[in-house]
Amino acid sequence: MNRRQVLKNIGLGAGYVMVAPAAFNLLQSCKSEPKNEWQPVFLNVTNGMALTHILDVILPKTDTPGASDLNIAQFIDAYMDEVAEEGQKKEFEAGANAFALSFKENLDKDLKDGEHEDFEKVVAKYLGADKETRDAYVKVISATQDPEAPEVEFDAHAGSYAYLSAVRDLGIWAWKNSEEVGENVLWYDPIPGVYQGCLPLEEAGGGKTMSL
């Protein structure tokens, strides 16, 4: 695969459309999977380990469950394997590989040797970049989607930004739609009543998002 094709396989994280029944079923099935026994089925082992670290940076455990508490890495890996379309699979795999390259370039170490603090630094570099830098990443990725555009130099940094954006979007979706968060963190009413358009804030979940 040439460099242009590698970038062409990396989207901007906006094309991940959840297929509700399949996604929800996967989310439920992943919640009870033993964490210590997990082996990725879509990503390779190293990229699967990196995905776990990335999600723990984005969704750390605080007074609410973190990504690892909810097996979100397992869910995303299974979603890519069982539900995602072929184009999405190629995007995600190419993004994971781009992240591995930029991790090496940023820290002079391979993914398998990375500590959690290393992942914090790299995630912050891309997702915390200023608007000008983010716009530059988007421009590079967008250019690869135009068949009439000139050859684009492979840029693992733009690919890493796209990958981390996709992981963040998928991770937050899974976190908000997990049973644990839905029932114990968000505003949960198992038997909702009639619609009332005007309620005091304290009677409307205290400002929390309502669980599905």
Secondary structure, DSSP 8 states (H G I E B T S, - for coil): --HHHHHHT---S------HHHHHHHHHHHTTS-GGG---SSS-HHHHHHHHHHHHHHS--SSS--TGGGTHHHHHHHHHHHTS-HHHHHHHHHHHHHHHHHHHHHHSS-GGG--HHHHHHHHHHHHT--HHHHHHHHHHHHHHT-TTS------HHHHHHHHHHHHHHHHHHHHHHSHHHHHHTSB--SS--S--S---GGGTGGG--B--
